[in-house]
Structures are given as C-alpha cells and as structure tokens.
C-alpha cells in the first residue's frame, strides 16, 4: 500500500548566477525536505531542514490519516 504522505527533497532555491565566458550558470542552495501528499498530488507548504524532522512529521501525518480511516464507519447500502 502506498503511503499518503512521503518525504521528498525540496526544490533548490536560486542564489544568483555566475558568468563563465558567454554563458551564465545559476547557483542554487539545497532547501531541505518537503512532504508530498500523494492523494492531493502536491507538496505541503512547510519545508524541513533535516530529513529526520521531515520523516517524523510524515509519520505523524500518515498515522493521523490511518486513524481517521479506521474510526470512520463505512456505509454499506443494501440492494
């Protein structure tokens, strides 16, 4: 079963550009880690500086999601 929330590397932020001859090369800095929502197909707004923090929050969100689906009764309609 695929987990709803997973940890992904954050999109690097551009810090400027460096000229090398006739070309410009952008310089980037790694931004940390994001949590991706597989159901909503989007990254959550918060960025975590370490993978350990992101993993802990991801695990909490998945546990919360699992608890909600377990406690929510399913309605079965009769034919």
Steps between C-alpha positions, in 0.01 A plus 500: 500500500634843408520746786305822460787725618866451398820700547657653187800732455397865491539701183839678515485879526693714255758725663633677192688437181864469402638596162733253330606647167186569295277283722328565829467217752255529786615409848257322728487400865325185621190602695441189714207260479129528421207270562308393190130409519440208259123541521497876439795478254674799656779599738400627843605857578743423782868429426714311750873559532586137583371169373441381859253785566321436171481123566352559847232736367427269207451206737269711721289606201474142372399373847237776524367406156489130593316573826240706313431222249476236775256698717283619212222244449437389145143508385381187325182537303262209470392384154 
